[in-house]
């Protein structure tokens, strides 16, 4: 697999964590306690922000972050904020090198949208989770555009870029079917959206995301160089307008008990 968005920008990754960690923690609170000897696996961990969030929220004995990009694994391993129960490994989420029933919780966030064959990842999640354990996925539905008031043309352009670049833009709305097809019968699901009106975090995240995807959109012919420049300029204006209100596309989550 490969990421459409350049995931090497620590600021963008930190902002993404600031936006997504609160609803992720709320969703994880639905899990029964897994403290003590429990093991947790975080697929597509990137720079390790999701892994640290899982470790802090669930307090397991061990929390392993798995990432395909070896450079991101190296970066995650160097973070001074890593707790002692967190480890990182390079690996392929679609071909996990773990025995059946190895983990109490297997988690992914914003991973399946990048996968050409997401069902292979979901089946692997269900395989390596213990009987009685939980496979948990949190994915955006990138077929629904983020909007704002006053309207921002750059947001619509960014939506076009994501739909054209991501392998699986509607990952969120497909989650329940993925886990049903993987054999899960005990499924809890929900959705959330976010409104940014009093802080610049989400607005800056959107601008940085446009800068990270613009070159790929240009290379693929989705946008011209001029259109990339216009998109970024529009999102800079959105970020600099303290009165603007942004409504994020929905995120969908699934908790599947094995």
N, C-alpha and C positions, 0 to 999 in steps of 0.2 A: 504494500500500500504506500501511498504518498499523500502528504497533506497539501491541500490546495492553498491554504493560508500559510505564509511563512511563520513558523512557530518559534523562531529563534529570538524574537523581541521580548525581553523579560518584562518590559513595562506593559505591553499588550496582554501578556499572560497573567500578570498580577491584576490588571483591571478586570480581565475576564473572571478571575477567581473572586474578586470583590463583588461582581455582579451575580455570579452563579452560586457561590458558596452558601449564602443564606437560604435560598429555596432548596438547595441540595441537603443542607442540614435538617431543614423541616421535613423533607421527604424521608430522610434516613431515620428520623425519630419514630417512624412507624414500625421500624424493625424491633424485634425483641432484643434485649441486651445480648451483646456478643463479647463482653469483657472476659478476661481470664485467659484461657488457652486458645481462644479463637484465632483463626487465620483469615485474612482478607486479601483479595487480589484486585488490583486496579488496572484495567486494560486501557492502553493508549494514554499513559500518564503524563506525557509531554515533559514539562520541566518540574513535575512533581507536586504541583499545587493541589490537585485532586487527591493524591495519595496522602498528603499531610492533612487535608480536610477529613478524610476517612479515618485516619489514625486518631485525630483529635476527637472526632464525634463518636466513634464506636469503641475506642480504647481497646483494641484487640492485642493479643500477645505479639502478633506479627502482621505487618501490612506491606505487601509487595507491590511496587509499581512496575508494570511491564510496558516497555516502549520499543517500537520498531526502529526508530532513528537513534543510532548509537551516540550521536553527538548530543542529543537531548538527554539520554541516559547519563552521559558523563557530566552534563551540567547539573542535573537533578542531584546526583551523588555529592556534589560539592557544596550544596546549600547548608549553611551553618544552622538553619532552623529545623533541619531534619531531626525528628525525635529518634530515640534509640530503637524503637520497634519498627522503623521504616527502612526498607531496602529497595533497591532498584535493579532491574535486569533488562537486558535487551532480548526481545523476542517478538514473535509473530502472533497476534491475537487470533488469527484463523487457524493456527497450528500450535496449540499450547503444549509446552514440554512439561506438563504436570500429570501425574496419575489421576484416574477417576476419583472423584470425591475428596479432593485435596483441601478445599476451602469452605469456610462457613458462609462467607459472602463473596460474590464475584460482581464487580461493578464496572460500568463504563459510562463516560459522559462525553457527548459530542465526538464520538468515535464512529458510530455506524453510518453517519452521514458521509464519511470518507470512503466507505467500503463498497466495492463493486459487488461483493457477495456477502451481504450482512448476515444472512442465515447461517453461514459457516461459522461466524463468530458467535452467534447466539447459541448454536448447538454446542460449541466448545465451552461456553459459559455454563450451560446446563450439565455438561459432562463433568467438569472439574469441581462443581459445587457438591457438597455432601448431601445425602438424604436428610431432609429437614432444614437444609440451608437455603440461602436466597441468592438468586441472580437478579441484579438491579441494573436498569438502564435508564439514562436521562438524556434525551435527545431533543433538539429543536426541530420545529417544522419550518424549513426554509422555503416552503412554497407560499407561506404567508408573509407578506412584507411588513417590516417595521415601518411605523408611520410617525408623523409629528404634526404639531401645530405651533407656529405656522408651517405649512407644507414645505418639505425640502425635496427637491428633485433628485439630489444626490442619493437619498435613501432608496428611491425607486430604482436608480441605476445600480446601486450596490446589490439590491435584491436580484436584478437581472444577472449580475456577475455571479452571484452565489448559485443561482439556478443553472447557469451555464457551466460552472466549474465543478461543483460538488458531484461526487459519484451518486449520492443518494439524498437529494434535498428533502424529500418528504419522510425522512427516517422516523420522526416523532410519531406521526399518525399511523405508521405501520408497526409500531412496537408490539402492541397487543397481539397482532397476527403473527409476528415473528415468534413470540414465545409460545403461543398456541401451537404453531407448526413444529416447534422444537419439543413438544410434549408436555408443556406446563399446563396444569389444570387448576391450580390455585394461584390466581393472578389478581393483584390490586393495581389500579392505574389511576392516574390523575394528570392534571395540567395546571400550568401557571403562566402568567405573563407579568411583566414588570413595567412600571411607569416611572420615568425619570423627569423630575420637575425642579428639584431643589439642589442637585449636585451635578457636576460635569462628568462624572465617571463614565456613564454609558455613552454619552456623546463623544467623549474622547476615544473610547473603545471602538466606536463605529468608524471614526476617522482613521484610527490606526489600522483597522481591519481593511478599509478601502486602500490604504497605502500598501498593505501586505498582499492584497489580491490583485491590485491594478496591473502589475507587470504580467501576471499569468493571463488575465483577461485580454490584455493587448496581444500577447503571444498567440493566443488561441483565436484571435479575430473577433472576440465578443465586443470589444470596445476599441475605438481608435485612440491613438495617443492623446488627441485633443479631448476626447470624451473622458478618458481617465483623469486628465487634469481638471476638467469641469466637475467631475464627481468629487474629487478630493477638495476642491475649492468650496463646493457647496457644503460639504461636511465640516470644513473648518469654520464656515459661517455659522452653521448649526451649533458647533461646540462653543463658539464665542458669544452666542446669544443667550444670556441668562434667563430670558423669559420663555424660551422654547420648551415644549413638553414633548417627550418621546415615549411612544408606546411600542414595546418590544414584541416581536412575533412570539407565539406560544411555545413553551417547552412542555414536553410530555414525558412522564416517567412511568415505569413499570417495575413492580416488585413481584417476582415469580418464585414461589416456594417449590422446592424440589421434593 
